[in-house]
Every structure is written in structure tokens, then in C-alpha cells.
Amino acid sequence: MLQSHNIDATHSAQVDKRGAALEAENLYFRYSDESDAIYGVNFRVEAGEAVALCGHNGCGKTTLLKLFAGILRPTQGKVRVSGVELTPGTSRELFRTVGLLFQDSQNQLFCNEVYEDIAYGPRNMGFSDSEIHEKVNRALSITETEHLAHRPVHHLSGGEMKRVALAGLIAMDPPMLILDEPFSGLDPAATSKLVAIIRHLTTSHGYTVLITTHQMSLVPEVAARMLVMQQGRIIADGPVHDLLTNIPLLEQARLEPPVITKYFYEKSMLTGKKPAWLPLTLDEAITANEEPPPVLPVVSARSV
């Protein structure tokens, strides 16, 4: 069972004060068939933050990530990475600053052996053999894939592929990681391991992380802040607990709240009273049953 270790407001004290790692300013994108995918998106991710970008399938999350990674160019607006505007001239160096983990890891692994695949990025960045060896071993250690170093890539399980692909990004040492639906298709054991690795990257190594997911029960495990996306727009931006307990907002965005949250919400609504506090995790629910839950002021989600 995945342990409940939600990242709360205390994480904000660890945020690097150097400024924004990523900024979207009045961002629009239109595909060649003239359909709009992104409408006027504005937000910033501070260095050291762990942020979840949530929305139903097809809401524009992946398109937005491709704009941030320089794979797509905005129709209008600006993307800034570490204060530098993303342009055709600057996008070539972007891979040194931002690592993008694809939803399908098979699209990211192309060498025959795990070690060579992880070494590919540092080698193309011009590092020496000794530096490459050091970076690859560090990435293997962080992602707990040392035992896979000499395994053929096509012999990996889905969870192993995901961690090896992540190791390939870590080996290039970008300060920011963008993870596109990293838990998609993983079994509970593989999900639990990946959650622990992501938490380790943010809390122990200072990485800035932006994660897209539609699995709301995992959001408290990996992020302190949450963005809600619907039809190409950011409709809410705020602390994870505030937004995940805003059931009407989640319904509007076609997102399911964590099961434990939904249970307590529905139970409270049967009494005809709006709940003053809702748990996000099993640990929080157990604590609430042991002693009266805190009465917190109702904080509405900041609409964007």
C-alpha cells in the first residue's frame, strides 16, 4: 500500500529564492487545423517548487508541457525558463535546464543497454568519460536502478522503463523536471516506488518539478501546489489541500477527488451540513477519527 506522506505547506520553506524556474505569460497555441488548444495561460513555478498540473484527458496538459519544453512554439505569448525567454535561438540549450519525461517511456529510450541510454545525454553534452561515469552512477542510485545498468532496455518492465528514462534526465542534471503523467500504466508497487523517488528529488536534491496527472489521490504525495486545467485554460491555482477538497471545482474540471475525501464529503452532505474540513489521505482520516479535526477557515480556490 502506498504510504501517505502528503507534502504540505512546510515544503514552501525549502523553495529556492532565486526566482521563477518557469513562467507562462498570456500563452496561446493553435494547431495547424486551426483548433485552439491553449487559451491565455498565465502562471509561474518558483525554483524548488513541486507543482501538479491536473486535468482530464484532452484538456491540453501535454500540449502545454511541449510548449514549455520547446517542442512546440506558442501562437501567442511567452515562455520563460529561469528568466530566459524561450525562442528558436534559445531552445537548443533548453535541454540543459529542463528535463521532460514522456508519458510513454518507450519513446524516450533508444539505446540497447540501460547504462548507455543514461550516458547518452551527458556524452552529447561533451563531458569526459569519468564525468559521464559519475553522472550515470548518481542517476542510477537516485532512481534505484543500479541493478539494471547492464540490462537490455527491451527487457525492462513498465515501471523500470519509467525510472530508467527519469535517470537519463537526472544524468544531465537539469534544475527542473517536467513529468508527463508519470504514473500512467504503472501497478501499485511501481507507483509507490516512483512517488518516493519524486519526493526524494524535490525534498533532498532541490529539483523543481512540474507533474501532470489526472490521478488525484497521488497529488498530495508529490506536490504542495496544484493547478487545475480545463479546455486549454487554467481555472484554479492554489494549495493542494484547498483545491482537492473543493468538490464542486473538481466536478467542473471532470476530476475525481481522492476516494477517502469523497467518502467524508458525501457522509457530511448526508447531514445537510457543508464539511469544515476533509482528509486527503488515509493517515489524515485516521487522525481525524482519533481527535476532533481542526476547524480551518474556508479558503476559496484562486481562479485564474
Contacts in CASP RR format, 6 or more apart in sequence:
PFRMAT RR
TARGET T0000
AUTHOR 0000-0000-0000
METHOD contacts of the structure
MODEL  1
MLQSHNIDATHSAQVDKRGAALEAENLYFRYSDESDAIYGVNFRVEAGEA
VALCGHNGCGKTTLLKLFAGILRPTQGKVRVSGVELTPGTSRELFRTVGL
LFQDSQNQLFCNEVYEDIAYGPRNMGFSDSEIHEKVNRALSITETEHLAH
RPVHHLSGGEMKRVALAGLIAMDPPMLILDEPFSGLDPAATSKLVAIIRH
LTTSHGYTVLITTHQMSLVPEVAARMLVMQQGRIIADGPVHDLLTNIPLL
EQARLEPPVITKYFYEKSMLTGKKPAWLPLTLDEAITANEEPPPVLPVVS
ARSV
1 188 0 8 1.000
1 192 0 8 1.000
2 188 0 8 1.000
2 191 0 8 1.000
2 192 0 8 1.000
2 195 0 8 1.000
2 218 0 8 1.000
2 221 0 8 1.000
3 192 0 8 1.000
4 220 0 8 1.000
4 221 0 8 1.000
4 281 0 8 1.000
4 282 0 8 1.000
4 283 0 8 1.000
4 284 0 8 1.000
5 199 0 8 1.000
5 221 0 8 1.000
6 220 0 8 1.000
6 221 0 8 1.000
6 240 0 8 1.000
6 241 0 8 1.000
6 280 0 8 1.000
6 281 0 8 1.000
6 284 0 8 1.000
7 50 0 8 1.000
7 199 0 8 1.000
7 202 0 8 1.000
7 203 0 8 1.000
7 220 0 8 1.000
7 221 0 8 1.000
7 222 0 8 1.000
7 223 0 8 1.000
7 224 0 8 1.000
7 240 0 8 1.000
8 224 0 8 1.000
8 241 0 8 1.000
9 224 0 8 1.000
9 239 0 8 1.000
11 50 0 8 1.000
11 202 0 8 1.000
11 203 0 8 1.000
11 224 0 8 1.000
12 49 0 8 1.000
12 224 0 8 1.000
14 48 0 8 1.000
14 203 0 8 1.000
14 206 0 8 1.000
15 46 0 8 1.000
15 47 0 8 1.000
15 48 0 8 1.000
15 49 0 8 1.000
16 46 0 8 1.000
16 47 0 8 1.000
16 48 0 8 1.000
16 206 0 8 1.000
16 208 0 8 1.000
17 47 0 8 1.000
18 47 0 8 1.000
19 46 0 8 1.000
19 47 0 8 1.000
20 44 0 8 1.000
20 45 0 8 1.000
20 46 0 8 1.000
20 47 0 8 1.000
20 80 0 8 1.000
20 82 0 8 1.000
20 83 0 8 1.000
21 45 0 8 1.000
21 46 0 8 1.000
21 47 0 8 1.000
21 48 0 8 1.000
21 49 0 8 1.000
21 81 0 8 1.000
21 82 0 8 1.000
21 175 0 8 1.000
21 176 0 8 1.000
21 208 0 8 1.000
22 44 0 8 1.000
22 45 0 8 1.000
22 68 0 8 1.000
22 79 0 8 1.000
22 80 0 8 1.000
22 81 0 8 1.000
22 98 0 8 1.000
22 176 0 8 1.000
22 208 0 8 1.000
22 210 0 8 1.000
23 43 0 8 1.000
23 44 0 8 1.000
23 45 0 8 1.000
23 78 0 8 1.000
23 79 0 8 1.000
23 80 0 8 1.000
23 83 0 8 1.000
24 41 0 8 1.000
24 42 0 8 1.000
24 43 0 8 1.000
24 44 0 8 1.000
24 64 0 8 1.000
24 67 0 8 1.000
24 68 0 8 1.000
24 78 0 8 1.000
24 79 0 8 1.000
25 42 0 8 1.000
25 77 0 8 1.000
25 78 0 8 1.000
25 79 0 8 1.000
25 80 0 8 1.000
26 40 0 8 1.000
26 41 0 8 1.000
26 42 0 8 1.000
26 76 0 8 1.000
26 77 0 8 1.000
26 78 0 8 1.000
27 38 0 8 1.000
27 40 0 8 1.000
27 41 0 8 1.000
27 42 0 8 1.000
27 64 0 8 1.000
27 67 0 8 1.000
27 74 0 8 1.000
27 76 0 8 1.000
27 77 0 8 1.000
27 78 0 8 1.000
27 79 0 8 1.000
28 36 0 8 1.000
28 38 0 8 1.000
28 39 0 8 1.000
28 40 0 8 1.000
28 41 0 8 1.000
28 74 0 8 1.000
28 75 0 8 1.000
28 76 0 8 1.000
28 77 0 8 1.000
29 36 0 8 1.000
29 37 0 8 1.000
29 38 0 8 1.000
29 63 0 8 1.000
29 64 0 8 1.000
29 67 0 8 1.000
29 72 0 8 1.000
29 74 0 8 1.000
29 75 0 8 1.000
30 36 0 8 1.000
30 37 0 8 1.000
30 75 0 8 1.000
31 37 0 8 1.000
36 232 0 8 1.000
37 60 0 8 1.000
37 63 0 8 1.000
37 232 0 8 1.000
38 60 0 8 1.000
38 63 0 8 1.000
38 64 0 8 1.000
38 67 0 8 1.000
38 74 0 8 1.000
38 232 0 8 1.000
39 231 0 8 1.000
39 232 0 8 1.000
39 233 0 8 1.000
40 76 0 8 1.000
40 77 0 8 1.000
40 233 0 8 1.000
41 64 0 8 1.000
41 232 0 8 1.000
41 233 0 8 1.000
41 234 0 8 1.000
42 234 0 8 1.000
42 304 0 8 1.000
43 227 0 8 1.000
43 234 0 8 1.000
43 237 0 8 1.000
43 304 0 8 1.000
45 51 0 8 1.000
45 176 0 8 1.000
45 208 0 8 1.000
45 210 0 8 1.000
46 208 0 8 1.000
47 82 0 8 1.000
47 175 0 8 1.000
47 208 0 8 1.000
48 202 0 8 1.000
48 206 0 8 1.000
48 207 0 8 1.000
48 208 0 8 1.000
48 209 0 8 1.000
49 208 0 8 1.000
49 209 0 8 1.000
49 224 0 8 1.000
49 225 0 8 1.000
50 198 0 8 1.000
50 202 0 8 1.000
50 208 0 8 1.000
50 209 0 8 1.000
50 211 0 8 1.000
50 222 0 8 1.000
50 223 0 8 1.000
50 224 0 8 1.000
50 225 0 8 1.000
51 209 0 8 1.000
51 210 0 8 1.000
51 211 0 8 1.000
51 223 0 8 1.000
51 224 0 8 1.000
51 225 0 8 1.000
51 226 0 8 1.000
51 227 0 8 1.000
52 211 0 8 1.000
52 212 0 8 1.000
52 213 0 8 1.000
52 219 0 8 1.000
52 222 0 8 1.000
52 223 0 8 1.000
52 225 0 8 1.000
52 226 0 8 1.000
52 227 0 8 1.000
52 240 0 8 1.000
53 61 0 8 1.000
53 64 0 8 1.000
53 65 0 8 1.000
53 210 0 8 1.000
53 211 0 8 1.000
53 212 0 8 1.000
53 213 0 8 1.000
53 227 0 8 1.000
53 229 0 8 1.000
54 61 0 8 1.000
54 212 0 8 1.000
54 213 0 8 1.000
54 214 0 8 1.000
54 216 0 8 1.000
54 219 0 8 1.000
54 226 0 8 1.000
54 227 0 8 1.000
54 228 0 8 1.000
54 229 0 8 1.000
54 253 0 8 1.000
54 255 0 8 1.000
55 61 0 8 1.000
55 212 0 8 1.000
55 214 0 8 1.000
55 228 0 8 1.000
55 229 0 8 1.000
55 230 0 8 1.000
55 253 0 8 1.000
55 254 0 8 1.000
55 255 0 8 1.000
56 214 0 8 1.000
56 230 0 8 1.000
56 253 0 8 1.000
56 254 0 8 1.000
56 255 0 8 1.000
57 214 0 8 1.000
59 229 0 8 1.000
59 230 0 8 1.000
59 231 0 8 1.000
59 232 0 8 1.000
59 253 0 8 1.000
60 229 0 8 1.000
60 232 0 8 1.000
61 180 0 8 1.000
61 181 0 8 1.000
61 212 0 8 1.000
61 229 0 8 1.000
62 103 0 8 1.000
62 180 0 8 1.000
62 181 0 8 1.000
62 212 0 8 1.000
63 72 0 8 1.000
63 232 0 8 1.000
64 229 0 8 1.000
64 232 0 8 1.000
65 100 0 8 1.000
65 178 0 8 1.000
65 180 0 8 1.000
65 210 0 8 1.000
65 212 0 8 1.000
66 72 0 8 1.000
67 73 0 8 1.000
67 74 0 8 1.000
67 79 0 8 1.000
68 79 0 8 1.000
68 81 0 8 1.000
68 86 0 8 1.000
68 98 0 8 1.000
68 100 0 8 1.000
68 178 0 8 1.000
68 210 0 8 1.000
69 94 0 8 1.000
69 98 0 8 1.000
69 99 0 8 1.000
69 100 0 8 1.000
69 178 0 8 1.000
70 79 0 8 1.000
70 86 0 8 1.000
70 91 0 8 1.000
70 94 0 8 1.000
71 100 0 8 1.000
73 88 0 8 1.000
78 85 0 8 1.000
78 86 0 8 1.000
79 85 0 8 1.000
79 86 0 8 1.000
80 86 0 8 1.000
81 94 0 8 1.000
81 97 0 8 1.000
81 98 0 8 1.000
81 176 0 8 1.000
82 97 0 8 1.000
82 175 0 8 1.000
82 176 0 8 1.000
84 90 0 8 1.000
86 94 0 8 1.000
95 172 0 8 1.000
95 174 0 8 1.000
96 125 0 8 1.000
96 172 0 8 1.000
96 174 0 8 1.000
97 174 0 8 1.000
97 175 0 8 1.000
97 176 0 8 1.000
98 174 0 8 1.000
98 176 0 8 1.000
98 177 0 8 1.000
98 178 0 8 1.000
99 169 0 8 1.000
99 172 0 8 1.000
99 174 0 8 1.000
99 176 0 8 1.000
99 177 0 8 1.000
99 178 0 8 1.000
100 169 0 8 1.000
100 178 0 8 1.000
100 180 0 8 1.000
101 108 0 8 1.000
101 162 0 8 1.000
101 165 0 8 1.000
101 166 0 8 1.000
101 169 0 8 1.000
101 177 0 8 1.000
101 178 0 8 1.000
101 179 0 8 1.000
101 180 0 8 1.000
101 182 0 8 1.000
102 108 0 8 1.000
102 165 0 8 1.000
102 180 0 8 1.000
103 180 0 8 1.000
103 181 0 8 1.000
103 182 0 8 1.000
103 184 0 8 1.000
105 158 0 8 1.000
105 159 0 8 1.000
105 161 0 8 1.000
105 162 0 8 1.000
105 164 0 8 1.000
105 165 0 8 1.000
106 161 0 8 1.000
108 165 0 8 1.000
109 117 0 8 1.000
109 153 0 8 1.000
109 156 0 8 1.000
109 161 0 8 1.000
109 164 0 8 1.000
109 165 0 8 1.000
110 117 0 8 1.000
110 120 0 8 1.000
111 117 0 8 1.000
111 120 0 8 1.000
111 153 0 8 1.000
112 152 0 8 1.000
112 153 0 8 1.000
113 150 0 8 1.000
113 151 0 8 1.000
113 152 0 8 1.000
113 153 0 8 1.000
114 145 0 8 1.000
114 148 0 8 1.000
114 149 0 8 1.000
114 150 0 8 1.000
114 151 0 8 1.000
114 152 0 8 1.000
114 153 0 8 1.000
114 156 0 8 1.000
114 164 0 8 1.000
115 136 0 8 1.000
115 140 0 8 1.000
115 149 0 8 1.000
115 150 0 8 1.000
117 153 0 8 1.000
117 164 0 8 1.000
117 168 0 8 1.000
118 136 0 8 1.000
118 139 0 8 1.000
118 140 0 8 1.000
118 164 0 8 1.000
118 167 0 8 1.000
118 168 0 8 1.000
118 171 0 8 1.000
119 132 0 8 1.000
119 135 0 8 1.000
119 136 0 8 1.000
119 171 0 8 1.000
120 168 0 8 1.000
121 168 0 8 1.000
121 171 0 8 1.000
121 172 0 8 1.000
122 131 0 8 1.000
122 132 0 8 1.000
122 135 0 8 1.000
122 136 0 8 1.000
122 171 0 8 1.000
122 172 0 8 1.000
123 132 0 8 1.000
125 172 0 8 1.000
127 135 0 8 1.000
135 171 0 8 1.000
135 172 0 8 1.000
135 173 0 8 1.000
136 149 0 8 1.000
136 167 0 8 1.000
136 171 0 8 1.000
137 146 0 8 1.000
138 170 0 8 1.000
138 171 0 8 1.000
139 167 0 8 1.000
139 168 0 8 1.000
139 170 0 8 1.000
139 171 0 8 1.000
140 146 0 8 1.000
140 148 0 8 1.000
140 149 0 8 1.000
140 167 0 8 1.000
142 167 0 8 1.000
142 170 0 8 1.000
142 197 0 8 1.000
142 200 0 8 1.000
142 201 0 8 1.000
142 205 0 8 1.000
143 163 0 8 1.000
143 164 0 8 1.000
143 166 0 8 1.000
143 167 0 8 1.000
143 170 0 8 1.000
143 197 0 8 1.000
144 163 0 8 1.000
144 193 0 8 1.000
144 197 0 8 1.000
145 160 0 8 1.000
145 163 0 8 1.000
145 164 0 8 1.000
145 167 0 8 1.000
148 156 0 8 1.000
148 160 0 8 1.000
148 164 0 8 1.000
153 161 0 8 1.000
153 164 0 8 1.000
156 164 0 8 1.000
157 190 0 8 1.000
158 185 0 8 1.000
158 186 0 8 1.000
158 190 0 8 1.000
159 186 0 8 1.000
159 187 0 8 1.000
159 190 0 8 1.000
159 193 0 8 1.000
159 194 0 8 1.000
162 182 0 8 1.000
162 186 0 8 1.000
162 190 0 8 1.000
162 194 0 8 1.000
163 193 0 8 1.000
163 194 0 8 1.000
163 197 0 8 1.000
166 177 0 8 1.000
166 179 0 8 1.000
166 182 0 8 1.000
166 194 0 8 1.000
166 197 0 8 1.000
169 177 0 8 1.000
170 201 0 8 1.000
175 207 0 8 1.000
175 208 0 8 1.000
176 207 0 8 1.000
176 208 0 8 1.000
176 209 0 8 1.000
176 210 0 8 1.000
177 201 0 8 1.000
177 207 0 8 1.000
177 208 0 8 1.000
177 209 0 8 1.000
177 210 0 8 1.000
178 209 0 8 1.000
178 210 0 8 1.000
178 211 0 8 1.000
179 198 0 8 1.000
179 209 0 8 1.000
179 210 0 8 1.000
179 211 0 8 1.000
179 212 0 8 1.000
180 212 0 8 1.000
181 212 0 8 1.000
181 213 0 8 1.000
181 214 0 8 1.000
182 194 0 8 1.000
182 198 0 8 1.000
182 211 0 8 1.000
182 213 0 8 1.000
183 191 0 8 1.000
183 194 0 8 1.000
183 195 0 8 1.000
183 213 0 8 1.000
183 215 0 8 1.000
183 218 0 8 1.000
186 194 0 8 1.000
191 218 0 8 1.000
195 218 0 8 1.000
195 221 0 8 1.000
195 222 0 8 1.000
198 209 0 8 1.000
198 211 0 8 1.000
198 222 0 8 1.000
199 221 0 8 1.000
199 222 0 8 1.000
201 207 0 8 1.000
201 209 0 8 1.000
202 208 0 8 1.000
202 209 0 8 1.000
202 222 0 8 1.000
209 222 0 8 1.000
209 223 0 8 1.000
211 222 0 8 1.000
211 223 0 8 1.000
213 219 0 8 1.000
214 255 0 8 1.000
216 244 0 8 1.000
216 250 0 8 1.000
216 255 0 8 1.000
216 256 0 8 1.000
216 257 0 8 1.000
216 258 0 8 1.000
217 258 0 8 1.000
217 259 0 8 1.000
219 226 0 8 1.000
219 240 0 8 1.000
219 244 0 8 1.000
220 240 0 8 1.000
220 241 0 8 1.000
220 244 0 8 1.000
220 258 0 8 1.000
220 280 0 8 1.000
220 281 0 8 1.000
223 240 0 8 1.000
224 239 0 8 1.000
224 240 0 8 1.000
225 237 0 8 1.000
225 238 0 8 1.000
225 239 0 8 1.000
225 240 0 8 1.000
226 236 0 8 1.000
226 237 0 8 1.000
226 238 0 8 1.000
226 239 0 8 1.000
226 240 0 8 1.000
226 243 0 8 1.000
226 244 0 8 1.000
227 234 0 8 1.000
227 236 0 8 1.000
227 237 0 8 1.000
227 238 0 8 1.000
228 234 0 8 1.000
228 235 0 8 1.000
228 236 0 8 1.000
228 237 0 8 1.000
228 243 0 8 1.000
228 249 0 8 1.000
228 250 0 8 1.000
228 253 0 8 1.000
228 255 0 8 1.000
228 301 0 8 1.000
229 235 0 8 1.000
229 253 0 8 1.000
230 252 0 8 1.000
230 253 0 8 1.000
230 254 0 8 1.000
233 304 0 8 1.000
234 304 0 8 1.000
235 249 0 8 1.000
235 252 0 8 1.000
235 253 0 8 1.000
235 303 0 8 1.000
235 304 0 8 1.000
236 243 0 8 1.000
236 246 0 8 1.000
236 249 0 8 1.000
236 253 0 8 1.000
236 301 0 8 1.000
236 302 0 8 1.000
236 303 0 8 1.000
236 304 0 8 1.000
237 301 0 8 1.000
237 302 0 8 1.000
237 304 0 8 1.000
238 301 0 8 1.000
238 302 0 8 1.000
239 299 0 8 1.000
240 280 0 8 1.000
241 280 0 8 1.000
242 299 0 8 1.000
242 300 0 8 1.000
242 301 0 8 1.000
243 249 0 8 1.000
243 250 0 8 1.000
243 301 0 8 1.000
244 250 0 8 1.000
244 257 0 8 1.000
244 258 0 8 1.000
244 261 0 8 1.000
244 280 0 8 1.000
245 257 0 8 1.000
245 261 0 8 1.000
245 265 0 8 1.000
245 277 0 8 1.000
245 278 0 8 1.000
245 280 0 8 1.000
246 300 0 8 1.000
246 301 0 8 1.000
247 257 0 8 1.000
247 261 0 8 1.000
247 262 0 8 1.000
247 265 0 8 1.000
249 301 0 8 1.000
250 256 0 8 1.000
250 257 0 8 1.000
256 262 0 8 1.000
257 265 0 8 1.000
258 280 0 8 1.000
258 281 0 8 1.000
260 279 0 8 1.000
260 280 0 8 1.000
260 281 0 8 1.000
260 282 0 8 1.000
260 284 0 8 1.000
260 285 0 8 1.000
261 278 0 8 1.000
261 279 0 8 1.000
261 280 0 8 1.000
264 275 0 8 1.000
264 278 0 8 1.000
264 279 0 8 1.000
264 285 0 8 1.000
264 288 0 8 1.000
265 275 0 8 1.000
265 278 0 8 1.000
268 274 0 8 1.000
268 275 0 8 1.000
268 278 0 8 1.000
269 275 0 8 1.000
276 293 0 8 1.000
276 295 0 8 1.000
276 296 0 8 1.000
276 298 0 8 1.000
277 288 0 8 1.000
277 293 0 8 1.000
277 294 0 8 1.000
277 295 0 8 1.000
277 296 0 8 1.000
279 285 0 8 1.000
279 287 0 8 1.000
279 288 0 8 1.000
279 293 0 8 1.000
287 293 0 8 1.000
END
